[in-house]
Amino acid sequence: MTAETTLDFPPRANGFAPSHAWDRNFFLTLLVLIWLPILSGFGLDMANHIQTNEAAYPLIVHVHAVVYVGWLLLLTTQIALIRVREPALHRRLGMAGVAFIPLMAVVGLAAAWTMHVIHYTPEAPHTAFFAIELTNIAAFVPLAVAALLRRGELSAHKRLIMLATLSLTGAGFGRLWDYTIGDALGNAEGVFAVQLYLGTDLLVLALGGFDLVTRKRLHPAYLAGAGWVLVNQIVSVTLYFSPAWRAFAPHLIGH
């Protein structure tokens, strides 16, 4: 009996097998591939911050880092609990996600607002980037809530929770590409979207590809969740380059 079937979920939902022999290693690999850009991207960013003697980050940025890493640690623990066949503890600990979701939304937006206030100048306001931060939260919150609501259906639950987490990886990938191959990519407008979302989208596609290989079909929750991630990416990039948004965004921080 696999760890997944010990959770007592229905054996088949919407004709989609809830478990497969390859699931355990695939979802663990996907988790590792989420951690890598976060650790490397933000690690390089912190190293650059120290080397250039920039001013210390405000407290809210440190709180933001703790909360977001806390989410990843919770996800890691949940996957580990399934691997060691502790479904009851997995369920109880999973309810911590109820508190994490609004906390991540509030802290993430507060950190973004604070940094925009600190670094605002009329010549280079950079507040257009609010579009990215707002749509990241807009993608994450509904997917995470949907994952909790669908926790009684394993196949939907774990795909939605992974998609919710993947929706937040753009910042890590963006920093990683910027500090490694950024010069080679150049500064064209289209490069911005590639740098920010390519890594995320490859992992989203990998999740769908895995289902096609193991189930010969895509789960409806995956289709809806991946579509929601893509919609928010399109909205974010459209807003970012919109003159109307660039004129409006400074008003979000009182300018």
Steps between C-alpha positions, in 0.01 A plus 500: 500500500642839405512804724238665286243222537536504878337841493164332433419717200264366236685251280418693186378857453364622166651190343846610615707253703590678829834323534772348285821319590704794366312769695717490812825575320350743249343728759816487709703600193256781425540624857880503462465695175290757686757537777797540262405833335379643830824419682733582212314807370451667835841376620669681211285805569606510866866451406477793258323707766786443742776556244357833387453620860137585443285609792357223717162365395206626706348266758197415286729351232652264757150407619402437138799269455418306817135455405569390143776260604261377767250410229765301314604326821136412569465358148824306540384358832166401352665312215736332746208390719335331204826328409533357854130406507371743761174614336328597826778741597506624140133592531539675836807697397342589170250719677788736577463599137174672589699758698789515254291602199374840622829559683698455179267732311519779758872471571589468131309813404628690804861418411445603138334828602779580745777440248323712238466785750869481592631486144255732329640784290304699239769426240486121551191417703507120434152479652377333182642183656203508737317322217724198548466492876123545496443229241732261684271527801192484275627173356614346829206567733215339296716199414605446861142540623378259231766249609372514857139466389592199285712330769255209496603420143871419486552536126354852491641608837866434430490651151333818621741542792800455270357746246434752777861473612633511144312825443736666750828378348536776240690726739757229569543407134515866398786569740680181402494586129585864570817413694612222265394542137335841521756675279463237230121532506513875444241763595232463234143522628421139411802381697342634819214250483732214407736576788217525749275213395689248285629295794158493663325402178744218428420347840126548445535324164706225663210431737260470208746290303535261791125448507490435127771237537352329807124550450472579128294806586511831685315541828221763486650669807834525322340651191312758706797576725759525222260717303460731801877532535531586131217756511668683787834497319340654192324763710819584689711549187222694324463735796875536545543639149175699501550880506173536691621263772840669518323831553268355765739277696683784685169599656501164682784633716369854527675667206 
